[in-house]
Amino acid sequence: MEEEIQYSTVVFKKSGAAPKEKEEDLTTCSEVKPKVAVTTAPTDDEAAARSLFGVLAACLGILCVLLVVSIGAIVYITVVVMNEQKANLSELTAENQQLVTERRIFDGKTEELSREIYNLTWMLEVILTFNTFNVNDYCPDKKCQPCQKGWIQFQEKCYLFNEKQPWKTWEGSQERCLTTAADLVVIDSQQEQEFLSNHTKKYFDKYHGYWIGLKQMNDKNWVWIDGRIDTAGYWMSENLGNSDQCGLMIPGRNLTSSWNQADCLMNNRFICERDVLIRSK
């Protein structure tokens, strides 16, 4: 540390009687000298402290530089990693979308193959109902049709409206249908009833019609040829015959009341029904 030293000169006036005739002015003068810095040599402890402080300052500077470099490196690596992750995510998203599309296509093809297998199984079962399957009737020009020639398709069924003579009894009609791997028609809905009514026509007299696969049992229940009890009941209000053993559809009647209870031995036209060979897709 430097100490400040100031110097001054002071003149003291001596006491005594002054001559009366002349008094001299005495002036007190002082001299102020500017301060002079005094330097002292540092001690060994102070030098060591200064040296240590310099080393610490240098180390701190180096650490700051390293810290800045490290932060920069971390930021750079983070950005690079994030960009790579984004690129990987985009690639994975694209691959996932492609897999979803391929899975959808695969499911579609699987469903299509399942339908084909089902349809082929259905066709085989229909063919096996024939004692002798006439390929030319079903597949003219080697292209198979749902129904054979002369039959009319409605939904998943084929119908034969037999109008040729000789007409047949109910039993004779069923036997004729069996020769074509069919049965007398079983009516399951009003839509089917309407379809059949639209394809029948009056002939001979009001008592004649088309045999359907409905017959009265001993317990008075009306049962279809496939064993089901009739629940539709499109019966006429009046009975045109003298007996009531078999079901006969009378053409030209009201849609919901065209069935007559007729004698099974009466000769009439008839309607055969069988499954289609090829199901609609």
C-alpha positions, 0 to 999 in steps of 0.5 A: 500500500502507498502512504501519502505524506504532506510537507509544510513550512511554518514561520513563527513570529517572535514576540516583542515591542515593535518600533512605534514609528514603523510597524512592519507587516509580518506575513506568515508563509506556508509551503504546500508540496504536492503529495508524492506517491510512495511505492513499496515492494510487494511481499512474497505472500502478495506475489503468491496471491497475485500469481494464484489469482492469475492462474484461477482467472486463466482456469476460469476462462478456460472453463468458460470456453469449454462450457460454451463449446460443450453447450454448442456441441450438445445443441448440435448433437441434439438437433442432429439426433432430433432430425434423424428421429424425425426422418426415422419417424417419417419413414416408419409412418410411411412404412406403416401406411404401406403395411396398412394398405397391403393389409387392406388389399390382403383382406379384400383378396381373402374375402374374395377367395372366401366368397369364391370357395363358398360359391364353389362349395354351393355349386358342388352341392347343387350338382350333387343333387342331380342323379345326372347333371346335364352340363349343356342345360346349365352351361351352354357354350361352356358358360354356366348360368344360375338356372337351366334353360326354361327356368326363371330365376328369382333371388337365389332360386330357380322356378319351372312353371310347368304348363305342358300337358298332360297336367298332373296330380299333386303327387305326380307333380312332385315326382316330376319336380324330383326328376329335375332335382327340385320340389314343388315350390315353397313360398317363404315371403310375400315378395315370392308370392307376388313373383309367382302370381305374376308368372301364372295365368288363367287356363281352362276354368276357375277351378284349375291352377298351379300346384304348390308344395303345401299339403294338409296332414292328418292333424289338419295342419298345412305343411310344406314339402320341406316339413315346415308348417305354413304360417303365411296363409294366403288362402281364398275366403271361399273353397272352390273344391269339395275336399281340402287336402292339397294347396293350389294357387289360382291365377288372377286372384288377389295377391294375398288370397289366391290359395285354394284347398283342392283335391290332391287327385285333381290334374293341374299345372305345377311350379317346381323350385330349386336352388340356383347353380351360381349365387349372385355376388 
